[in-house]
Amino acid sequence: MKYSIFSLAKAALSGHKGWTRAWRDPAPKSRYDVVIIGGGGHGLATAYFLAREYGIRNVAVLEKGWIGSGNAGRNTTIIRSNYGLPGNTGFYELSMKLWERMEQDLNYNTMVSQRGIINLYHSDAQRDAFARRGNTMRINGIDAELLDAEQIRKELPFLNYNNARFPIMGGLLQRRAGTARHDAVVWGYARAASEGGVDIIQNCEVTGFVRDASGRVTGVETSRGRIGAGKVGMAVAGSSSRVAAMAGMKLPIESHVLQAFVSEAIKPLIPGVITFGAGHFYVSQSDKGGLVFGGDLDGYNSYAQRGNMPVMEDVCEGGMAIMPMIGRVRMLRQWGGIMDMSMDGTPIIDKTPVDGLYLNAGWCYGGFKATPASGLVFAHLLARDEPHSEAALFRLDRFRRGATIDEKGQGAQPNLH
């Protein structure tokens, strides 16, 4: 069913009894050309682009839970392309352009809202760093504006400009950035992929790999039986190390908990996304009125989808430093996602040393905003067996070669061997 104002009106006249399922719920077949492990945004987007761009439709997406049960439903919904290093700059701008046309491509309301993001700075050195990043963005055709304190005050008059410890001196603005509804993104990709012939198989946990005499991966063992595959792609975020270990691989990735929070609903206050430059705090306001915010990792390795109180306190302190008035707002709920932190803060999209097995991992803080571009370039790799031009530097062996893209390294200990 194509969604439109006309289909909505027609359904209303029939009491909304004619809606069909958004995507099919098939039983797994014995074999597929491509099996993608992970039914989050990246896995579903990969399947969608395999079908749409490369005509590969005999594809299965395997999800151990339900669609949206992992990090796809556990993030703070921010989309942006304000990166400053080669490799990341072009990739995230590609993603932003795909965000801008996503709703038309998918025929689904993913609630993309380009309200802008302002990264505040609090010192001369930080201003200079943001100026360099903004210049890099503009050189690469990406919008960026460096604002001084008075310009920030016009945009965000409610911030605390009299804080002697963290004076707000200005900020870097990207007006095309913003937010999107995380659940709607995975639902939209699931629906579009299913329409393209992809089988989306929920409650299907991968428990091992099937390999032939040469060691090539020829399928997967799952909680719903063995499934054969011409190629297998991993897009499992914080579980990357565990799934790779089933194939005898040790990845340069560590898994950490990243908490996020939402407050009770308040009247419209925050026009876009704001980040605190003297600590790790970022905040936006949802369509329901809640303040959605987050900050640093919990600082220890974990596969738990929950966090701890010290980080919760640290995040709230960051918010209080720039806008003390939120101290009167009650927190409604908290959740945690499992972050696959690479050693240089940059993703890995590459063939693995195991023939037939492909990797999409190491997204650190950038997973959600990368969703559409990640799917496009991973589909290109799976279809063509060569890297997409915008992901050519995201190689698995770059740590061994000393070719890291140090946007922001996060892991505690590089596993280089």
Secondary structure, 3 states (H helix, E strand, C coil): CCCCHHHHHHHHHCCCCCCCCCCCCCCCCCEEEEEEECCCHHHHHHHHHHHHHHCCCCEEEECCCCCCCCHHHCCCCEECCCCCCCCHHHHHHHHHHHHHHHHHHHCCCCCCECCCEEEEECCHHHHHHHHHHHHHHHHCCCCCEEEEHHHHHHHCCCCCCCCCCCCCCEEEEECCCEECCHHHHHHHHHHHHHHCCCEEECCCCEEEEEECCCCCEEEEEECCEEEEEEEEEECCHHHHHHHHHCCCCCCCEEEEEEEEEEEEECCCCCCCEEEECCCCEEEEECCCCEEEEEEEEEEEECCCCCCCHHHHHHHHHHHHHHCHHHHHCCEEEEEEEEEEEECCCCCEEEECCCCCEEEEECCCCCCCCCHHHHHHHHHHHHHHCCCCHHHCCCCCCHHHHCCCCCCCCCCCCCCCC
